[in-house]
């Protein structure tokens, strides 16, 4: 099996964004007069659309779900600045990108709005490594399904019918990749725990950035 391109999820795969996301989520809750959450309860909510995360918090507390839209607005107002200061690259990512350069085409497909994703990668100095950085537009609190984002990223990086992979750390990444006929790969260093990833049944699973690099280089078409 050979691959012509690879799409990467952002949060949990390329970058560690747990600190800025959890801080901004709690700041949003407090802005609406709600108590903050322990950060360890927020980490598992990173990955799916933000509207979904806030609705799950509100539902667990017995709060009206329509507050989610205001929470998303508060979050975005703060995150635009905090994310550029507190987001860091995951270990081994720079070395992986160095190895993949000139070997395989790569892009980003993230549930984070592109208006936030690109500045983060630019600040970290790696945005120019990717042929596309695709995320939903910032329109209200409801974002497009991850499968739709992956489809747009796939078409942007490779409009022809060639073989690609979707690399993520949550079940939603596997589902989105599978919906677009991509080889699905999960990573052990992200947000999703082992039980979630095993239940998602990806085509492949890797434990480190170096092993992911080896896997991709060995299949570069």
C-alpha positions in Angstrom: 0.0 0.0 0.0 1.3 3.4 -0.9 0.2 6.9 0.1 0.2 10.1 -1.9 -0.8 12.4 1.0 -1.5 12.6 4.7 -3.9 14.8 6.6 -3.2 15.5 10.3 -5.6 16.5 13.0 -4.3 19.5 14.9 -5.2 19.4 18.6 -3.5 16.5 20.3 -1.6 15.3 17.2 0.5 18.2 16.1 0.1 20.5 19.0 -0.6 20.3 22.7 -3.5 22.8 23.2 -4.9 21.5 26.5 -3.8 24.5 28.6 -5.2 27.3 26.4 -8.4 25.4 25.5 -9.2 24.5 29.1 -8.4 28.0 30.4 -10.6 29.6 27.7 -13.4 27.1 28.3 -13.4 27.9 32.1 -13.2 31.7 31.3 -16.2 31.3 29.1 -18.2 29.5 31.9 -17.3 32.2 34.4 -18.3 35.0 31.9 -21.8 33.5 32.0 -21.8 33.2 35.8 -21.2 29.5 35.8 -18.6 27.7 37.9 -15.4 26.5 36.2 -14.7 22.8 35.6 -11.7 20.9 36.9 -9.3 20.9 34.0 -9.1 17.1 33.9 -12.8 17.0 33.0 -12.2 19.4 30.2 -9.4 17.5 28.5 -11.6 14.7 27.1 -13.8 17.3 25.5 -11.0 18.6 23.3 -11.3 17.5 19.7 -15.0 17.5 18.7 -16.7 20.8 17.9 -16.7 23.3 20.8 -20.5 23.7 20.7 -20.7 19.9 21.4 -18.3 20.2 24.4 -20.2 23.1 26.0 -23.5 21.4 25.5 -22.3 18.3 27.3 -21.1 20.4 30.2 -24.5 22.2 30.4 -26.4 19.0 30.1 -24.4 17.4 33.0 -25.2 20.4 35.1 -28.9 20.6 34.2 -28.4 24.0 32.6 -30.3 25.1 29.4 -28.4 24.1 26.3 -29.1 27.4 24.5 -26.3 29.0 26.7 -23.8 27.1 24.5 -23.8 29.8 21.8 -22.9 32.5 24.3 -20.2 30.3 25.8 -18.6 29.7 22.3 -18.6 33.4 21.7 -16.8 34.1 25.0 -14.4 31.3 24.3 -13.4 32.6 20.9 -12.9 36.1 22.0 -10.3 35.0 24.5 -8.8 32.1 22.6 -7.6 34.2 19.7 -4.9 35.6 21.9 -4.3 32.9 24.5 -3.8 30.2 21.9 -0.9 32.0 20.3 0.8 32.2 23.7 0.1 28.9 25.3 0.0 26.3 22.5 3.1 24.2 22.0 4.2 21.5 19.4 4.0 17.9 20.5 7.4 16.2 21.0 9.0 15.0 17.8 6.7 16.9 15.4 9.4 19.2 14.0 11.6 16.2 13.3 8.7 14.4 11.7 7.9 17.3 9.4 11.6 17.6 8.4 11.6 13.9 7.5 8.3 14.1 5.5 9.4 17.2 3.5 10.0 16.2 -0.2 8.6 12.7 0.6 4.8 13.1 0.9 2.3 15.9 0.6 0.8 16.8 4.0 -2.1 18.9 5.2 -4.1 19.8 8.3 -7.8 18.9 8.8 -9.1 20.2 12.1 -12.3 20.9 13.9 -10.8 24.2 15.0 -11.8 27.1 12.8 -9.1 27.8 10.2 -9.0 31.4 11.5 -7.5 30.1 14.7 -5.6 27.1 13.4 -3.4 28.9 10.8 -2.2 31.7 13.2 -1.2 29.0 15.7 0.8 27.0 13.2 2.4 30.3 11.9 3.4 31.3 15.4 4.9 27.9 15.9 6.8 28.3 12.7 5.5 25.3 10.8 2.5 26.6 8.8 4.5 26.6 5.6 5.0 22.8 5.8 1.4 22.1 4.9 -0.2 22.4 1.5 -3.6 23.1 3.2 -4.7 24.1 6.7 -8.4 23.3 6.6 -10.9 24.0 9.4 -14.5 25.2 9.6 -15.4 28.8 9.0 -16.3 30.8 12.1 -20.1 31.0 11.7 -22.2 30.9 14.8 -21.7 28.2 17.3 -22.4 25.2 15.0 -19.4 23.9 13.0 -19.4 21.6 10.0 -19.0 17.9 10.7 -15.4 16.7 10.7 -16.1 14.5 7.7 -16.9 17.6 5.7 -13.7 19.3 6.8 -11.7 16.3 5.9 -13.4 16.2 2.5 -12.4 19.8 1.8 -8.9 19.2 3.0 -8.6 16.1 0.8 -9.8 18.0 -2.3 -7.5 20.9 -1.6 -4.4 18.8 -1.3 -5.2 16.2 -3.9 -8.2 16.7 -6.2 -7.5 13.5 -8.1 -8.4 10.0 -6.9 -5.2 9.2 -5.1 -4.6 7.3 -1.8 -4.3 9.3 1.4 -4.4 8.9 5.2 -6.1 10.7 8.0 -4.1 10.9 11.3 -5.9 11.7 14.5 -6.3 11.1 18.2 -10.1 10.8 18.6 -12.8 8.5 17.3 -14.2 11.4 15.3 -11.0 11.5 13.3 -11.3 7.8 12.4 -14.9 8.2 11.4 -14.2 11.3 9.2 -11.3 9.6 7.5 -13.2 6.4 6.9 -16.1 8.5 5.4 -13.7 9.9 2.9 -12.1 6.6 2.0 -8.8 7.4 3.7 -6.5 5.1 5.6 -7.1 5.9 9.2 -4.3 6.2 11.7 -4.5 7.0 15.4 -1.7 8.2 17.8 -1.1 7.3 21.4 0.1 10.7 22.6 -3.2 12.6 22.0 -6.4 13.3 23.9 -8.3 10.0 23.1 -7.7 7.2 25.5 -6.9 3.6 24.5 -10.4 2.3 24.9 -11.8 5.1 22.7 -9.2 4.5 20.0 -9.6 0.7 20.1 -13.4 1.0 19.8 -13.0 3.3 16.7 -11.0 0.5 15.0 -8.5 2.5 13.0 -6.5 0.9 10.2 -3.3 1.6 12.1 -2.1 2.9 15.5 1.3 4.3 16.4 2.9 5.1 19.8 5.3 7.9 18.9 6.0 10.6 16.3 9.1 8.7 15.3 7.1 5.6 14.5 4.5 7.6 12.7 7.3 9.1 10.6 8.7 5.7 9.8 5.3 4.4 8.8 4.6 7.4 6.5 8.0 7.4 4.9 7.7 3.7 4.2 4.4 4.2 2.4 5.1 7.4 0.6 4.1 6.9 -3.0 
